[in-house]
Amino acid sequence: MAVGLKADVAHGLLFVAGGFTGQAHVYDLESGDEVATYQLGGLINDVVVTNEAAWFTDSALPHLYRIPRSLVGPPETLVVTGPAANLSGFPNLNGIAATPDGGTLIVAHSALQAIFTIDPSTGESRRIQGVTLPTVDGIVWESGRLYAALIALNQIAEIALSSDRSRGVVTSSVTSPHFQFPTTVAALGDRLVA
C-alpha cells in the first residue's frame, strides 16, 4: 500500500508512506528495488524529504517519524505536542511539507481543518492562524507559498504565510474540470501536479 511518496533525487531514493500497514518503504529510483522497510506506527500517511531526513506523518497517532536520508540508524519518533496532537477526529496529521532549510515542518490536520508548524527538534506545534481548510489532505511548499489539496471542495488552495509562519491567508483556489477529488499536490517546475 502506498498513500504518499517523495523522491530524493540526490540520493536516488523514493520514500513511500505505507498507509494502514504502519510502514515506510524506501526504493532505489533507478532499479525500483526495495532498499529498506521500517515499521513505524498506526496510519503512515505522507512524507517530505529535507536536507537531513525523510519525515512521515501518522494519521492515527500524534507522531512524526524521522528516517535519515543516509538510511543509517533506526527511525526516530517525534511526539507532537500542542494543538496538532489532537486526536478527537479522524484522520488527524496528514500532508506534510518543510521550509527550504528543514527548520520548520508544516503539517495538515484533516480533522481540525487546519495547518500547523511543528518544531522538528521538540515536536511543539502551533496552529497557523487565519486559515480553515475543509478536508485538507496533501500539501506542498513551493516558492514561498503553501498549496493544499482540499478533497471535498475538489480544489487546491494557495496560501500565503506570514514571515514567521504564524498566520496565513488563502489567496486563490486552483480548480479544473479534470479534478476528481485531488488528495495531494506536488510541484513540477513551474506547474502543480495533483
Summary of the structure (lengths in Angstrom):
residues: 194
radius of gyration: 15.5
end to end distance: 19.1
largest distance: 45.7
contacts: 655
relative contact order: 0.12
helix: 3%
strand: 52%
